[in-house]
Amino acid sequence: MKGFSILFLTLSLLLSAHSRGFADDAYQVRLIKKFYSMGTASINGTYYPVGNSIARLFSKSLKGLVTIAEPTAGSLANVEYLRRGQIDLALIQSDVAWMAFNGEHSFSGNRFRELRILASLYSEVIQIVVRADSDIKTVSDLKGRRIAVGERESGSAASVMLVLGAAGLKPEDYTFVYERFTRATESLLDGYVDAVYYAGAVPADGISRLASKTPLRMVGIPFEIREKLVADFPYFSAETIPEKAYQGQDIAVQTIGFRALLACNETLPRDEAHSMLQVIYANAALISDQNSKTIAPLFADGRKGFEEEMLHEGARRFFSNNRSR
């Protein structure tokens, strides 16, 4: 992945230089010392545009460093790319990061202790979507149904079994359909699946588009299930999908969620990690999702959703030195 990015960027720089003309005295060559690749997720989700926003800021503000956001299958895939050194940075759900670091669930026997977190960026909300005429009213009603859960290596696919398990459902009680989010919404429209399970910022562009085609309903997560998940897993938090978030949604929906984390390997230089965070929090209003909605990471939330020992050394120094913010 990194080799392709470097080739692509090199060609882009050469074409840019050629288009402006070498005779232009105002043209200045920029010395690039490092190329960093950032794993995101599907181009139609939230991670890719957010990653692009951050990559552009890094490339503009950090001398000698160019960062490129790359589409991937999602959080699970990003962990493995980081582990193998195929990418340098990644956006990862807090539940997936916790599982990877501790060798739990999807990473049983395959823990990634070198995984490090630079910052917790924003809340991601679990959204269970059905057609408005569906008889699925609660999470328990998903028994015997076909549920689109994203790509096999996505963060959504990693968390859904925990949610369904907390509702008393067993793996044999449902059927997962692994497909990209855009395809998943079409599958719900076509009747191929009974529900779509998605974890991401609200509103999600794919759900908004689907709501303009057919009436939808959001399935909430009951209080007792939310309390159980929050108590059992440190990366979950109670969340709300506000009313009017989607066309036809007249009431707020209670659910749960986790945090979107900017992650790296422990080998990332301390000074670079510190500089990256300076850039992010100095330009928070320039970080946006696919709807051009500002994500605006908050410094006060920068350490939410993960264990302290997972924090990168450079990030620890940054947050310690800026407590007065």
C-alpha positions, 0 to 999 in steps of 0.5 A: 500500500505504501509503495503505491502511495509513494508512486502516486504522490510522486507522479502527482508532484511531477505533473503539478510541477510540469503544469506550472512550468519550470521557467516560473521563478516563483515555483519552489521545490518542496523537499519531501523526507517522509511519506506516511500512509493513513489507513481509513475505511470505505470511501463512502463512510466517515473515516475516509473524509476525516482521514483526508482532512487530517492528512491534508493538515499534516502535509501542509503543516509538518515540514518534510512530511507528506501524509496520504489517506488510503481507503481500507476495509476498516478498523480490523484491517487497519490493525493488521496493516499497522502490525505489518508496517504497511501503514504508519497511521490509522483510524480505528474504533476504540473497541477494536483497538482495545481488543487488539491491544489485549488480545481479546475477541477477534484478536484472541491469541494475537494481541498487538501490544505495540499498538499506540493511540495518538488521540481520541477524536470523536464519538461513533454511534451504533445505528441499527436501521430497518425499513419503517414497515418492518416488524423488527422493533427491538434488538431481540427481534433480530433473531432469525434475520439477515443483518448487513454488518459492513465488510468482514474486516470492518469495525462494525463487524467487530462490535455487532456480536457483543451487542447482540450477545448482550440482548441474549442472542447467540451466533446461530440466531442470526445471519450476517451479510458482509458487504460495503456500507453503500451496498448494505443500504441498497440490500435493505432497500431491495429486501435482501437483508432485514436490517443494517448495523452501522457504527459511525458519526451521525448523520451517516451519508448512506443512511441519509440517502436511503431515507430519501428513497424509502421510509426508515426506522432506527432500532434503539438499544434498551437501557439494560443492554446499554448498562451491561455493555458499558459496565462490561467493556471500557470502550463503550459509552451511552449515546443518542441519535438526536431527533430529525437526524434522518428524514422521518425520524421524529424522536431521539433514539437511545443507543451506544457507541465508542470513540474514533481513535487516531492510532499508530505503532509505538515506533512512531518518533515521539517528536512527530507524534507531538507535532501531529497533535499540535496540528490537529488541535490547532486546526480542529475546525478543518476536520470534517466528514463526508457531509462536510460536517465539522468533527472538531476533536476536543482536547478534553476528550483526547484520552477517552475510550482507551487505556492509559498504557495505550497512549503513545509517549509523544501524545502523553507529553503533548497532553501533559504539557497542555493541561491548561487548554 
